[in-house]
């Protein structure tokens, strides 16, 4: 075992001591730097706008290869979403108003109603890894026992839901194009979620109308829709890998604690430098979940200051691809398992 700053980490990556000590040590990294934040926004928004315009010009000129620009443009749009994500945590700027208004503006580009999303994402942070508080802001994950208790049709539907085609293809398109148009999960929680969703919808409609009048409806759809779908799929993949890995931590409420679930239930997705940049360091997700007020551009500083964190929840690209088969939480084994493992472990006669 490795002991650092009052935190004990078992070689099996299971927590055996409170993670609160580490949270206190991370406090100096929480301060946003206004100049750095403005710089990060500029080097993301300007290339995105340039690529978008270049793609429109290419398509208008009949150069369909210009559609390939949807890939890098989608990467920049993903980064804009992650800046919006930091705004939701109040970590991109020092003032709440600056965070909120930038988040609302970016929400028009990312098709994500900021205030509604911020509340659902806060619920995710507050309950991540709690088996008794699943639902809002999470990917649906059943336990082995829950899956076995379901009827044949429900099992088929869950298998479809957890298939890569749905999770990373149809699912992202549904979430960003349709689901976000209504504050699902908060429809009875007052007028604020509705104002957020409907206000964003109106702004999206106005911006889309203006763009269609400028470049034409066909060009706008051919350019913008692929960019959104690329960014959405990448975003959902990152969200998936951050919690759906074999050594993650889930517990029932009586054993669940926020700090341990944050640190040990979130992954450290080790990526090449260019992918770390486009993903705004969100792969350092265990540190983010433990101390969400740290701006994304300081997460790597925190990781370097506490090197032992690189051994917690660490997964590479190869291992991340293998996580797709992990679909059920086994409460006895205390890890995610595949449908095959759950079937083979089932006692004869059941």
Secondary structure, DSSP 8 states (H G I E B T S, - for coil): -EEETTEEE-TTS-B-S-SHHHHHHTGGGG---HHHHHHHHHHHHHHHHHHHHHHHHHHHTT-GGGGGHHHHHHHHHHHHHHHHHHHHTT-SSSSHHHHHHHHHHHHHHHT--HHHHHHHHHHHHHHTTBTTS--TTS---EEHHHHHHS-HHHHHHHHHHTSHHIIIIIHHHHHHHTGGGTTTT-TTS-SHHHHHHHHHHHHHHHHHHHHHHHH-HHHHHHHHHHHHHHHHHHHHHHHHHHH-STT---B-TTT--HHHHHHHSS-EE---HHHHHHTTTTTBHHHHHH-TTS-GGGHHHHHHHSGGGGGSSEE-HHHHHHGGG--EEETTTTEEE-HHHHHHTS-TT-
